[in-house]
Amino acid sequence: MEILRSNFSQCLPIVSEAIEEASFLAVDAEFSGLNSHWKQQNALDSPQERYTKLKNTSHDFIIVQFGLCAFIWNENLNKYIAKPFNFYIFPRQIHRSTPDVRFLCQSSSLDFLSGHNFDFQKWITQGISYLRPYDEQKLRDNFQERQAEHSFGPFTSPPVHSPTGSSTKNVYKTPVIVPPEHQEFVSGACSKIEEMVKDPDGKRTSLPPCNGYLRKLIYQTVKHRFRSGIHLEKNMNEKKECFIVATKVDDNEKKTFEEEKMAKEDELIESAVGFSAVMKMISDSGKLVVGHNMLLDLLHIVDQFFCPLPADLDDFKATVQSLLPRVLDTKVMATTQPFKNHLPSTVLGDLVKHLTVSPFRRPEVFTDQQFSLYEEGSENLHEAAYDAYITGLSFVSMANYLGSFQDPPKVHISPDSALVTPFINKIFMMRMEDIPYLNLAGPDLKPARDHVFFLTFPK
């Protein structure tokens, strides 16, 4: 199922239901770039060194497409039901108080995406926005402050900034001080509102277009001068110019206006939070999250949707554990016994094919018609949802193969089985000589390197 900005709200309950029903979740991401300093990586890096190098470059790039596939075990059918979702992700600035994201694009990555039918126009125009929790709270606080500022009650002065940079808000019953150069404009706006108030037939009036600063002066001056009975609301004309509409209201009408405004603001917040809501659902579910060669995926997931990456590797591990307590990397499984001797390649597209022939068995997975994004035999490699789908298939095939060693042999192995436990929270480390994985749940391997010599050459 393709999910875009235009259908995100209506599809979100479907995604939520799939996550709730899932036995496990498979994920994959496509990026605007990978790593601008591969040459800096060394096969004998320590885990901390490798993490630092990846952290310092990965935050320059973003996830542009996210694939999520929920695998739901059906006892009656004795097979999994797969529900794949493909999300285009774009960091649109929904409101001026939300981040206007800067990010890098790597030409080779964009060329790669283009070669696999990535729709760049759809990404920009229909990509779903996102916010970290901190930025979401900042947006909510901004709206609450504006609501307090625009509501008619005791007059609240604008923030007063001290020489140290701190600010305070004080409640006065004195009017806001309007700079001389703006007094004529603000006075004219108030006169127009006063004419409307005195006119028995007057209900509303539109003020001249103006910038945000002048609108704030008008809000504050009108609040002090008229106290109650006036509702002010920002509007926009055909020329995209912002102006204020003043409406004469009684208490009931005022309450209705305020409720409508709060509903619009809640809708805007939900739109700004966007895909982050899906990541929160995944995190809150506590379900096993399966990926393939997923270290970069985890770095971007944490940094993009939750919080900045910490400098210390142990802090990163703790962060991932708090957000995604159970993750499994199929690349670790495939490069470990009893699988590695049967798999000539662990590249995802090759891996899923190798796992359909002896000694493995192709898992029986049913895709509901509503989610039939990928027909039997089709290949949409490097479309995020398809890669998530075949990552899940690979995990099921390898987990079931572990069952063949049981006495008696088991055809189906649950994601919660003890047979799968040794692979949980171990993330594949690429281009590492003697540390095959990162252990998110404990200390990393410390291979002996007393036989290794570091040579330098004079310049």
C-alpha positions as CSV (number, residue, x, y, z in Angstrom):
1,M,0.0,0.0,0.0
2,E,1.5,3.3,-1.0
3,I,1.0,6.0,1.5
4,L,1.4,9.7,0.6
5,R,0.7,13.1,2.1
6,S,-2.7,13.0,0.4
7,N,-3.9,9.8,1.9
8,F,-1.9,9.6,5.1
9,S,-4.7,10.6,7.5
10,Q,-7.1,8.1,6.2
11,C,-4.5,5.3,6.0
12,L,-3.1,5.8,9.5
13,P,-5.8,3.7,11.3
14,I,-5.0,0.8,8.8
15,V,-1.3,1.1,9.6
16,S,-2.0,1.2,13.4
17,E,-4.2,-1.9,13.1
18,A,-1.5,-3.8,11.1
19,I,1.2,-2.9,13.7
20,E,-1.1,-4.0,16.6
21,E,-1.9,-7.3,14.9
22,A,1.7,-8.0,13.8
23,S,3.8,-11.0,15.0
24,F,6.8,-9.0,13.8
25,L,7.6,-5.9,11.7
26,A,10.1,-5.7,8.9
27,V,11.5,-2.3,7.9
28,D,13.8,-0.8,5.2
29,A,14.8,2.7,4.3
30,E,16.1,4.5,1.2
31,F,18.3,7.6,1.8
32,S,19.3,10.9,0.0
33,G,22.9,9.7,0.5
34,L,24.9,7.1,2.3
35,N,28.3,8.2,3.5
36,S,30.6,10.8,2.2
37,H,33.7,9.4,3.8
38,W,33.8,5.7,3.2
39,K,37.6,5.9,2.9
40,Q,37.8,7.1,6.6
41,Q,36.4,3.7,7.7
42,N,39.0,1.1,8.7
43,A,38.5,-2.6,8.9
44,L,40.1,-2.5,12.4
45,D,37.9,0.3,13.8
46,S,36.7,-0.1,17.3
47,P,32.9,-0.1,17.6
48,Q,33.0,3.4,19.1
49,E,35.2,4.6,16.3
50,R,33.0,3.2,13.6
51,Y,29.9,4.6,15.3
52,T,31.4,8.0,15.5
53,K,32.3,8.0,11.8
54,L,28.9,6.9,10.8
55,K,27.2,9.4,13.1
56,N,29.3,12.3,11.8
57,T,28.3,11.7,8.2
58,S,24.8,10.1,8.3
59,H,23.2,13.1,9.9
60,D,23.8,15.0,6.7
61,F,21.4,12.8,4.8
62,I,17.8,11.8,5.3
63,I,15.4,9.0,4.8
64,V,13.4,9.7,1.6
65,Q,11.3,6.5,1.6
66,F,10.4,4.1,4.4
67,G,9.1,0.6,4.0
68,L,7.1,-1.2,6.7
69,C,5.8,-4.7,6.4
70,A,3.6,-6.2,9.1
71,F,3.7,-10.0,9.2
72,I,0.7,-11.5,11.0
73,W,0.6,-15.2,11.8
74,N,-2.8,-16.7,11.0
75,E,-3.5,-19.9,12.9
76,N,-6.4,-21.0,10.7
77,L,-4.4,-20.6,7.4
78,N,-1.2,-21.8,9.1
79,K,0.7,-19.0,7.3
80,Y,1.7,-15.4,7.6
81,I,-0.4,-12.6,6.2
82,A,1.9,-9.7,4.9
83,K,0.8,-6.1,4.9
84,P,3.4,-3.9,3.2
85,F,3.3,-0.1,3.4
86,N,5.5,2.3,1.3
87,F,5.9,5.8,2.7
88,Y,7.4,8.7,0.8
89,I,9.1,11.0,3.5
90,F,9.8,14.7,2.9
91,P,10.8,17.2,5.6
92,R,8.2,19.9,4.7
93,Q,8.1,22.9,6.9
94,I,4.4,23.0,7.9
95,H,4.7,26.0,10.2
96,R,7.3,28.7,10.8
97,S,8.1,27.4,14.2
98,T,9.0,24.0,12.8
99,P,12.5,23.2,11.4
100,D,13.3,24.2,7.9
101,V,15.5,21.1,7.3
102,R,18.8,21.3,5.4
103,F,20.2,18.1,4.1
104,L,22.6,16.7,1.6
105,C,22.0,14.7,-1.5
106,Q,24.6,12.3,-2.9
107,S,24.6,12.2,-6.7
108,S,25.4,8.5,-6.9
109,S,22.5,7.8,-4.5
110,L,20.0,9.8,-6.5
111,D,21.2,8.1,-9.7
112,F,20.7,4.8,-7.9
113,L,17.2,5.7,-6.8
114,S,16.3,7.0,-10.3
115,G,17.5,3.7,-11.8
116,H,15.0,1.9,-9.5
117,N,12.0,4.1,-10.5
118,F,12.0,6.4,-7.5
119,D,9.5,9.2,-8.2
120,F,11.2,12.4,-7.1
121,Q,8.2,14.6,-8.0
122,K,6.0,12.5,-5.8
123,W,8.6,12.6,-3.0
124,I,8.6,16.5,-3.0
125,T,4.9,17.1,-3.6
126,Q,3.4,14.1,-1.8
127,G,6.1,13.2,0.8
128,I,4.9,13.0,4.4
129,S,6.4,15.4,6.9
130,Y,7.7,14.5,10.3
131,L,8.8,16.0,13.6
132,R,10.9,14.9,16.6
133,P,9.0,15.0,19.9
134,Y,10.9,18.1,21.0
135,D,9.9,20.0,17.9
136,E,6.3,18.8,18.2
137,Q,6.2,20.1,21.8
138,K,7.7,23.4,20.6
139,L,4.9,23.7,18.0
140,R,2.2,23.0,20.6
141,D,3.7,25.5,23.0
142,N,3.8,28.1,20.2
143,F,0.1,27.6,19.5
144,Q,-0.8,27.7,23.3
145,E,1.1,31.0,23.6
146,R,-0.7,32.5,20.6
147,Q,-4.0,31.3,22.0
148,A,-3.3,33.0,25.3
149,E,-2.1,36.1,23.5
150,H,-5.2,36.4,21.3
151,S,-7.7,35.5,24.0
152,F,-9.5,38.4,25.6
153,G,-8.7,38.6,29.3
154,P,-6.1,40.3,31.5
155,F,-3.7,41.9,29.1
156,T,-0.4,40.0,28.8
157,S,2.6,42.1,27.8
158,P,5.0,40.9,25.2
159,P,8.1,39.1,26.5
160,V,10.6,41.5,28.0
161,H,14.2,40.6,27.2
162,S,16.9,41.2,29.8
163,P,20.5,42.1,29.0
164,T,21.4,38.5,29.7
165,G,19.0,37.2,27.0
166,S,16.4,35.8,29.3
167,S,12.8,36.7,28.9
168,T,9.8,37.2,31.2
169,K,6.1,37.8,30.7
170,N,4.2,40.1,32.9
171,V,0.5,40.8,33.2
172,Y,-0.4,44.5,33.0
173,K,-3.6,46.4,32.5
174,T,-1.8,49.0,30.4
175,P,-1.8,49.1,26.6
176,V,1.1,47.7,24.6
177,I,3.5,50.4,23.4
178,V,3.2,50.8,19.7
179,P,6.3,52.2,18.0
180,P,5.6,55.7,16.5
181,E,6.1,54.5,12.9
182,H,3.3,52.0,13.3
183,Q,0.8,54.0,15.4
184,E,-1.1,55.4,12.4
185,F,-1.6,51.8,11.0
186,V,-2.7,50.3,14.3
187,S,-4.9,53.2,15.2
188,G,-6.6,53.0,11.8
189,A,-7.2,49.3,12.3
190,C,-8.8,49.9,15.7
191,S,-10.9,52.7,14.3
192,K,-12.3,50.4,11.7
193,I,-13.2,47.8,14.3
194,E,-14.8,50.5,16.5
195,E,-17.0,51.6,13.5
196,M,-18.1,48.0,13.1
197,V,-18.9,47.7,16.9
198,K,-21.0,50.9,16.8
199,D,-22.9,49.8,13.7
200,P,-25.9,47.7,14.8
201,D,-25.8,45.8,11.5
202,G,-22.0,45.4,11.5
203,K,-20.9,41.8,12.0
204,R,-17.3,41.6,10.6
205,T,-14.7,43.7,8.9
206,S,-11.4,43.0,7.1
207,L,-8.3,45.0,8.0
208,P,-5.6,45.9,5.5
209,P,-2.9,43.2,4.8
210,C,0.1,43.5,7.0
211,N,3.1,41.5,8.3
212,G,3.3,39.3,11.4
213,Y,4.7,42.0,13.6
214,L,1.9,44.4,12.8
215,R,-0.7,41.7,13.3
216,K,0.7,41.0,16.8
217,L,0.5,44.7,17.6
218,I,-3.1,44.8,16.5
219,Y,-4.0,41.6,18.5
220,Q,-2.5,43.1,21.7
221,T,-3.9,46.6,21.2
222,V,-7.4,45.3,20.4
223,K,-7.3,43.0,23.3
224,H,-6.7,45.9,25.7
225,R,-9.0,48.4,24.0
226,F,-12.1,46.2,23.5
227,R,-11.6,43.6,26.2
228,S,-14.3,41.3,24.8
229,G,-16.9,40.8,22.1
230,I,-14.3,40.8,19.2
231,H,-12.8,37.8,17.6
232,L,-9.7,38.3,15.4
233,E,-8.6,35.7,12.9
234,K,-5.8,35.7,10.3
235,N,-6.8,35.1,6.7
236,M,-5.1,35.2,3.3
237,N,-6.2,36.9,0.1
238,E,-5.7,35.9,-3.5
239,K,-2.3,37.5,-3.6
240,K,-1.2,35.3,-0.6
241,E,-1.2,38.4,1.6
242,C,-2.1,37.9,5.2
243,F,-4.8,40.1,6.9
244,I,-7.0,40.1,10.0
245,V,-10.7,39.6,10.0
246,A,-12.5,41.1,13.0
247,T,-15.9,39.6,13.9
248,K,-18.4,40.8,16.5
249,V,-19.3,37.9,18.7
250,D,-21.2,37.0,21.8
251,D,-19.8,34.5,24.4
252,N,-21.3,31.4,22.6
253,E,-20.0,32.5,19.2
254,K,-16.6,33.3,20.7
255,K,-16.4,29.8,22.2
256,T,-17.3,28.3,18.8
257,F,-14.7,30.3,17.0
258,E,-12.0,29.3,19.6
259,E,-13.0,25.6,19.3
260,E,-12.8,25.7,15.5
261,K,-9.4,27.4,15.7
262,M,-8.1,24.9,18.1
263,A,-9.4,22.0,15.9
264,K,-7.5,23.5,12.9
265,E,-4.4,23.9,15.0
266,D,-4.6,20.3,16.1
267,E,-5.0,19.2,12.5
268,L,-2.0,21.2,11.5
269,I,0.1,19.6,14.4
270,E,-1.0,16.2,13.3
271,S,0.0,17.0,9.7
272,A,3.4,18.3,10.9
273,V,4.1,15.2,13.1
274,G,3.2,13.1,10.1
275,F,5.3,10.0,9.8
276,S,6.7,10.3,13.3
277,A,3.3,9.1,14.5
278,V,4.0,5.8,12.7
279,M,7.5,5.5,14.3
280,K,5.9,6.1,17.7
281,M,3.4,3.3,17.0
282,I,6.2,0.9,16.1
283,S,8.2,2.0,19.2
284,D,5.2,1.7,21.5
285,S,4.2,-1.8,20.2
286,G,7.4,-3.4,21.5
287,K,7.2,-5.8,18.5
288,L,10.3,-7.4,17.0
289,V,11.6,-5.1,14.3
290,V,13.5,-7.0,11.5
291,G,15.9,-5.3,9.1
292,H,18.7,-6.2,6.7
293,N,22.2,-4.6,7.3
294,M,20.3,-2.1,9.4
295,L,22.8,0.0,11.3
296,L,22.4,3.0,9.0
297,D,18.6,2.5,9.2
298,L,18.7,2.7,13.0
299,L,21.0,5.8,13.0
300,H,18.6,7.6,10.7
301,I,15.5,6.4,12.5
302,V,16.7,7.7,15.9
303,D,18.1,11.0,14.5
304,Q,15.3,11.8,12.2
305,F,12.2,10.8,14.2
306,F,13.2,10.8,17.9
307,C,16.3,12.7,19.0
308,P,19.8,13.8,18.0
309,L,22.4,11.0,18.0
310,P,24.5,10.9,21.2
311,A,28.3,11.0,21.0
312,D,28.8,7.9,23.0
313,L,28.1,4.5,21.6
314,D,26.7,3.1,24.8
315,D,24.3,6.0,25.0
316,F,23.2,5.2,21.4
317,K,22.6,1.6,22.4
318,A,20.6,2.6,25.4
319,T,18.5,5.0,23.1
320,V,17.8,2.3,20.6
321,Q,16.9,-0.2,23.4
322,S,14.4,2.3,24.9
323,L,12.8,3.0,21.5
324,L,13.1,-0.4,19.8
325,P,13.8,-3.0,22.5
326,R,13.9,-6.0,20.1
327,V,15.6,-5.7,16.7
328,L,17.0,-8.4,14.5
329,D,19.4,-8.0,11.5
330,T,18.9,-10.7,8.9
331,K,22.5,-9.9,7.6
332,V,23.8,-11.2,11.0
333,M,21.7,-14.3,10.7
334,A,22.8,-15.0,7.2
335,T,26.5,-14.6,8.0
336,T,26.3,-16.9,11.0
337,Q,26.1,-20.7,11.4
338,P,24.1,-22.7,10.5
339,F,23.3,-20.4,7.5
340,K,26.5,-19.1,6.2
341,N,27.8,-22.2,4.5
342,H,24.5,-22.5,2.5
343,L,24.4,-18.9,1.3
344,P,26.9,-17.8,-1.4
345,S,25.6,-14.2,-1.2
346,T,24.0,-12.2,1.6
347,V,23.0,-9.2,-0.5
348,L,19.2,-8.9,0.1
349,G,18.1,-9.6,-3.4
350,D,20.3,-12.7,-3.7
351,L,19.5,-13.8,-0.1
352,V,15.8,-14.1,-0.6
353,K,16.3,-16.3,-3.7
354,H,18.8,-18.6,-2.0
355,L,16.4,-19.1,0.9
356,T,13.8,-20.7,-1.5
357,V,16.0,-23.7,-2.4
358,S,17.2,-26.7,-0.4
359,P,18.0,-26.9,2.5
360,F,15.6,-24.0,3.0
361,R,11.9,-23.7,2.1
362,R,10.1,-20.8,0.6
363,P,7.7,-19.6,3.3
364,E,4.0,-19.5,2.6
365,V,3.0,-15.9,3.0
366,F,-0.4,-14.5,1.9
367,T,-0.8,-10.9,0.9
368,D,-4.2,-9.5,1.3
369,Q,-5.7,-7.9,-1.9
370,Q,-5.8,-4.5,-0.2
371,F,-2.0,-4.8,0.2
372,S,-1.1,-6.6,-3.0
373,L,1.6,-4.0,-3.9
374,Y,3.9,-6.8,-5.0
375,E,2.6,-9.7,-7.1
376,E,4.0,-13.2,-7.0
377,G,7.3,-13.2,-8.8
378,S,7.6,-9.5,-9.2
379,E,10.8,-7.7,-8.2
380,N,10.8,-4.1,-7.0
381,L,14.2,-4.1,-5.4
382,H,15.1,-0.9,-3.6
383,E,11.6,0.2,-3.2
384,A,11.5,0.4,0.5
385,A,8.3,-1.6,1.2
386,Y,9.4,-4.4,-1.2
387,D,12.8,-4.6,0.5
388,A,11.0,-4.7,3.9
389,Y,8.7,-7.5,2.5
390,I,11.6,-9.7,1.3
391,T,13.5,-9.0,4.5
392,G,10.6,-10.4,6.4
393,L,10.4,-13.4,4.0
394,S,14.2,-14.0,4.6
395,F,13.7,-14.0,8.3
396,V,10.8,-16.4,8.2
397,S,12.7,-18.8,6.0
398,M,15.8,-18.7,8.3
399,A,13.8,-19.0,11.5
400,N,11.9,-22.0,10.1
401,Y,15.2,-23.6,9.1
402,L,16.2,-23.5,12.7
403,G,13.1,-25.5,13.5
404,S,14.4,-28.3,11.3
405,F,17.1,-29.1,13.9
406,Q,14.5,-29.8,16.6
407,D,13.4,-33.2,17.6
408,P,10.8,-33.6,16.3
409,P,11.4,-31.0,13.5
410,K,9.2,-27.9,13.6
411,V,7.8,-26.3,10.5
412,H,7.0,-22.9,12.0
413,I,9.2,-21.0,14.4
414,S,7.6,-18.0,16.1
415,P,9.5,-14.7,16.3
416,D,9.4,-15.1,20.1
417,S,11.0,-18.6,20.0
418,A,14.2,-19.1,22.0
419,L,15.8,-20.3,18.8
420,V,15.7,-16.8,17.5
421,T,16.9,-15.1,20.7
422,P,20.7,-15.4,20.0
423,F,20.2,-13.1,17.0
424,I,18.2,-10.4,18.8
425,N,19.8,-6.9,19.2
426,K,22.9,-7.8,17.1
427,I,23.5,-5.4,14.2
428,F,25.8,-6.2,11.3
429,M,29.0,-4.2,11.0
430,M,30.1,-3.7,7.4
431,R,33.7,-3.8,6.4
432,M,34.9,-5.0,9.8
433,E,37.8,-7.5,10.0
434,D,37.1,-9.2,13.4
435,I,33.9,-7.6,14.9
436,P,31.0,-9.1,12.9
437,Y,28.2,-7.3,14.8
438,L,27.3,-4.5,17.2
439,N,25.7,-5.8,20.4
440,L,22.9,-3.4,21.4
441,A,22.1,-5.2,24.5
442,G,25.5,-5.6,26.0
443,P,29.3,-5.2,25.6
444,D,30.8,-5.7,22.2
445,L,33.3,-8.4,21.2
446,K,36.9,-7.5,22.0
447,P,39.1,-9.5,19.7
448,A,42.8,-9.9,20.4
449,R,44.8,-7.5,18.3
450,D,48.2,-7.9,19.8
451,H,49.4,-9.4,16.5
452,V,48.3,-6.3,14.5
453,F,50.9,-3.6,13.6
454,F,49.9,-0.1,12.6
455,L,52.3,1.2,9.9
456,T,52.7,4.8,8.8
457,F,54.6,6.2,5.9
458,P,56.5,9.5,6.0
459,K,55.1,12.2,3.8
